[in-house]
Amino acid sequence: MRAMATRICRGLWAFLALLGVHAGAATSTWPSVEGSVLIQYPIEVKADWEGVKPPGERLRVASYNIQDFTDAVRDGPNRTIERLNRQASLAAVLIGEIDPDILVMQEIENGRALAVLNAALPNPYPLAYITRFSEGGNRELNVAVLSRVALSGVRELDFGRLSGPGRPPRGVLTFVANLDDRHKLLVYGVHLKANYGENDRNIAKRFHAIKLVAEDAARVKSRYPGYEWEMIVMGDMNVDPDVEQFARDPSLDPLKEWKDLWRGRPIEERATIPTRYGDPAFEFPPAAFDRIFASPELIKDPWKVGTPSVLQRGVDTQNVLVVGGENDVHVSDHFPVYVDLTR
């Protein structure tokens, strides 16, 4: 069973890798980006294929930005093994409460850190993958996935080889889950550009990243017309269109035909990054940066996306200077979000 599943996973990955992704400027006035996206197989941290299960009638997918989740190896004197284990244990309580079938995460340093987190869970996941983005820098902000259902076509879309002032950071983790014999779920885990620096460049970098995702999704759907494709884009997008600051921000426009599951919800229901106090320079209004987009196919039978939820715990809102694992409260500056697909 394991050998067959591995062949299916790598076989579909090989086909998808041949599709290719090319970047070009969105408009003549925006900061541009040029070049081709590097498509590669991510790091396989765990592959216990005998431990996977079929999706059943409900599939729960979740996203969690676990702030600076590093492995405590050469991460400075403040990142100790004790703090790593405490952050992992605190995160594990929240993840265990949500109990997603598929969990996408941002800001996971490497495979060692992902393995520590998975081992801390009350019921560790049989499948674990993480990107290895090539752009460099002192902080490795990789995207990872843990899954209880079989995944295929697991790919890393690495933006490190792109060039130009509009080049998006990092990249994307994408994979496929079989919902049934005919329906496939294509998921993109993203971590878009933050809001520090020049606003025009930030917008352009987010826009280009989402445009590349939308184009890749269309390409996959076209390449495999024999399946019904249900698609989700989820992760830390660093923008909330319902907040005045971002009301006219076009970062997410490439997905305008998709359903943004947080749009129009009250801030108390949708806030995924709360205000943290203690330093006025870092006190920002609450926002729903961790977003979930569903393709039009998920609005109709047989598989339908539900109402998203956010577990608003795990953030020390009284001390903005606290980092993950430093005390018994703070996991991250973000809350985890999740949604169910049902038939």
C-alpha positions in Angstrom: 0.0 0.0 0.0 2.8 2.4 1.0 4.7 1.7 -2.3 1.6 2.2 -4.4 0.7 5.5 -2.6 4.2 6.8 -3.0 4.2 6.1 -6.7 0.9 7.8 -7.1 2.1 10.9 -5.2 5.4 11.2 -7.0 3.8 10.4 -10.4 1.2 13.1 -10.2 3.9 15.5 -8.8 6.1 14.8 -11.9 3.2 15.6 -14.2 2.3 18.8 -12.4 6.0 19.9 -12.3 6.0 19.9 -16.1 3.2 22.4 -16.2 5.6 25.3 -15.4 4.8 28.8 -14.1 6.0 32.0 -15.6 5.8 35.4 -14.0 5.1 38.7 -15.8 4.1 42.2 -14.8 0.5 42.7 -13.9 0.3 46.3 -15.1 2.9 48.6 -16.7 2.9 50.9 -13.6 3.3 48.3 -10.8 6.6 47.1 -9.5 7.4 44.3 -11.9 8.4 40.7 -11.6 10.1 38.5 -14.2 11.3 35.0 -14.6 10.1 31.4 -13.9 9.0 29.8 -10.7 11.1 27.0 -9.4 8.9 23.9 -8.9 10.3 21.2 -6.7 9.3 18.5 -4.3 9.2 19.7 -0.7 10.9 18.0 2.2 9.1 14.8 3.2 9.4 14.8 7.0 7.0 11.9 7.6 5.3 9.5 5.3 3.4 6.8 7.2 1.0 5.8 4.4 -0.5 3.0 6.5 -1.7 5.6 8.9 -3.8 7.7 6.4 -7.6 7.6 6.2 -10.2 8.3 3.6 -11.9 11.8 3.7 -15.3 10.4 4.6 -18.3 12.8 4.5 -16.5 15.7 6.1 -13.0 17.1 5.6 -11.7 19.8 7.9 -8.8 22.0 6.7 -7.0 24.5 8.9 -4.3 27.2 8.7 -2.1 28.4 11.5 0.8 30.9 11.4 2.9 29.7 14.3 5.1 32.7 14.8 8.8 32.0 14.4 8.6 28.3 15.1 12.3 27.5 14.9 14.1 24.3 16.1 16.3 26.1 18.7 19.5 25.2 16.8 21.7 28.3 16.5 18.6 30.5 16.9 20.1 32.8 19.6 20.2 32.6 23.3 16.5 33.4 23.8 15.4 30.4 21.7 16.0 27.5 24.0 14.8 23.9 23.8 12.5 24.7 26.8 10.8 27.5 24.9 10.5 25.4 21.7 8.9 22.6 23.6 6.6 24.9 25.5 5.5 26.6 22.2 4.9 23.2 20.6 2.9 22.0 23.6 0.7 25.2 23.7 0.1 24.9 19.9 -0.7 21.2 20.2 -3.6 22.0 22.6 -5.2 24.3 20.1 -4.5 22.1 17.1 -5.9 19.1 19.0 -9.1 21.0 19.8 -9.6 21.9 16.2 -8.5 18.4 15.1 -8.2 19.2 11.3 -7.7 16.5 8.8 -5.3 18.8 6.9 -3.3 21.5 8.7 -1.3 24.1 6.7 1.2 26.2 8.7 3.3 29.2 8.1 6.6 30.3 9.8 7.9 26.8 10.4 11.7 26.9 10.2 12.5 23.4 8.9 11.8 19.7 9.1 13.2 19.3 12.6 10.9 22.0 13.9 7.9 20.4 12.1 8.8 17.0 13.6 8.9 18.5 17.1 5.4 20.0 16.6 3.9 16.8 15.2 5.3 14.8 18.1 3.8 17.1 20.6 0.3 16.6 19.2 -2.1 14.2 21.1 -2.5 12.3 17.8 0.5 12.9 15.5 -0.2 13.1 11.8 1.0 10.4 9.4 2.0 12.8 6.6 4.3 15.8 7.0 5.9 18.0 4.4 7.7 21.4 4.5 9.1 23.8 1.9 12.7 24.8 1.6 12.4 28.3 0.1 15.6 29.5 -1.5 15.5 33.2 -1.1 17.8 33.2 1.9 17.8 35.6 4.8 18.2 35.1 8.5 14.6 33.9 9.1 13.4 30.7 7.4 9.7 31.2 7.1 8.6 28.0 5.4 5.1 26.6 4.8 4.3 23.1 6.0 1.4 20.7 6.0 0.3 17.9 8.3 -2.3 15.5 6.9 -4.4 12.5 8.0 -5.6 11.9 4.4 -3.5 10.8 1.5 -1.9 13.7 -0.4 -0.6 13.6 -4.0 1.0 16.2 -6.3 2.8 17.8 -3.4 4.8 20.7 -4.8 6.7 23.7 -3.7 6.4 26.8 -5.9 9.6 28.7 -5.0 9.7 32.4 -5.9 13.4 32.7 -5.2 14.4 32.7 -8.8 12.1 35.5 -9.8 13.5 39.0 -10.2 12.3 42.6 -10.1 11.0 45.0 -7.5 7.7 43.2 -7.4 9.1 39.7 -6.7 7.0 38.1 -4.0 8.9 36.6 -1.0 9.1 32.9 -0.2 6.7 30.8 -2.3 3.7 28.4 -2.0 3.1 24.9 -0.9 0.4 23.1 -2.9 -1.0 19.5 -2.9 -4.0 17.4 -3.9 -6.3 15.3 -1.7 -8.8 12.9 -3.3 -12.3 13.7 -2.0 -13.8 10.7 -3.9 -13.2 8.8 -7.2 -14.1 11.9 -9.2 -13.5 14.9 -7.1 -10.1 16.2 -6.1 -9.2 19.0 -3.7 -6.4 21.3 -4.8 -5.0 23.3 -1.9 -2.5 26.2 -1.9 -0.9 27.2 1.4 0.4 30.8 1.1 2.3 33.4 3.2 2.1 36.7 1.5 4.2 39.9 1.9 3.8 41.7 5.2 3.0 45.4 5.4 6.3 46.9 6.4 8.2 48.8 3.7 6.8 50.6 0.6 3.1 50.1 0.3 3.1 49.9 -3.6 5.7 47.1 -3.5 3.9 45.2 -0.8 0.7 45.3 -2.8 2.5 44.3 -6.0 4.3 41.4 -4.2 1.1 40.0 -2.8 -0.8 40.5 -6.1 2.0 38.7 -8.1 2.0 35.8 -5.7 -1.8 35.3 -5.8 -1.8 35.8 -9.6 0.8 32.9 -9.9 -1.4 30.8 -7.7 -4.5 31.5 -9.7 -2.7 30.7 -13.0 -1.3 27.5 -11.6 -4.7 26.4 -10.4 -6.2 27.1 -13.9 -3.3 25.2 -15.4 -3.9 22.1 -13.2 -7.6 22.1 -13.9 -7.0 22.3 -17.7 -4.3 19.6 -17.6 -6.6 17.1 -15.9 -10.1 17.7 -17.3 -11.3 14.2 -16.3 -11.6 15.2 -12.7 -13.9 17.7 -10.9 -11.5 20.1 -9.2 -12.4 21.8 -5.9 -9.8 24.4 -4.9 -8.8 26.3 -1.7 -6.2 29.0 -1.2 -5.5 29.5 2.5 -2.9 31.1 4.8 -1.5 34.4 6.1 -2.3 36.9 3.4 -1.4 40.0 5.5 -4.5 41.9 4.2 -8.1 42.2 5.3 -10.4 43.9 2.7 -13.0 44.7 5.4 -10.5 46.9 7.3 -10.4 50.5 6.1 -6.6 50.4 5.5 -7.1 47.6 2.9 -10.5 48.6 1.5 -9.0 49.5 -1.9 -6.0 47.1 -1.7 -6.0 45.0 -4.9 -3.6 42.3 -3.6 -6.2 39.6 -3.7 -7.9 40.6 -7.0 -6.6 37.5 -8.9 -9.1 35.5 -6.8 -12.1 37.8 -7.3 -14.1 35.0 -8.9 -13.5 32.8 -5.8 -15.4 33.1 -2.5 -13.5 34.9 0.3 -15.0 33.2 3.3 -14.3 36.0 5.7 -15.8 38.9 3.7 -18.6 40.8 5.4 -18.2 39.0 8.8 -18.1 41.1 11.9 -14.5 41.7 13.2 -15.2 40.0 16.5 -16.1 36.8 14.5 -13.3 37.0 11.9 -10.3 38.5 13.8 -7.3 36.2 13.3 -4.6 38.6 14.5 -5.7 40.6 17.6 -4.4 43.9 18.9 -1.5 43.4 21.3 -0.6 46.0 23.9 2.5 47.1 25.7 4.2 49.2 23.0 2.2 51.9 21.1 4.4 51.5 18.1 3.2 47.9 17.7 -0.5 48.3 18.6 -2.5 47.6 15.5 -6.3 47.2 15.1 -7.5 43.6 14.9 -7.8 42.0 11.4 -8.5 38.8 9.5 -5.1 38.3 7.8 -5.5 34.5 7.9 -8.0 33.9 5.0 -9.6 31.1 3.1 -10.7 31.4 -0.5 -12.8 28.7 -2.1 -13.3 28.1 -5.8 -16.8 28.4 -7.3 -17.0 24.6 -7.4 -17.1 24.4 -3.6 -20.3 26.5 -3.4 -22.4 23.8 -5.0 -23.0 20.0 -4.5 -21.7 17.5 -4.0 -18.8 19.0 -1.9 -19.6 22.3 -0.3 -17.5 24.6 1.9 -19.0 25.6 5.2 -18.6 28.7 7.4 -15.1 29.4 8.5 -14.1 29.5 12.2 -11.3 30.9 14.2 -10.1 29.7 17.6 -9.3 32.9 19.3 -6.8 31.7 21.9 -3.0 31.4 22.1 -2.1 35.1 21.9 -0.8 37.1 24.8 -2.6 40.3 24.0 -1.3 42.2 27.0 2.4 42.1 26.1 3.3 42.6 22.5 7.0 41.9 23.3 6.4 38.3 24.4 7.4 35.6 21.8 6.1 32.1 21.3 6.9 29.8 24.2 8.2 32.5 26.5 5.2 32.1 28.9 2.3 29.7 29.4 0.0 31.7 27.2 1.6 32.9 24.0 1.9 30.6 21.0 1.8 33.1 18.1 0.5 36.5 17.1 -2.1 34.7 15.0 -5.1 32.6 15.8 -5.7 29.3 13.9 -8.6 29.2 11.4 -10.4 26.3 9.9 -13.4 25.3 7.7 -15.2 22.0 6.9 -16.0 20.6 3.4 -19.0 18.3 3.5 -21.1 16.3 1.1 
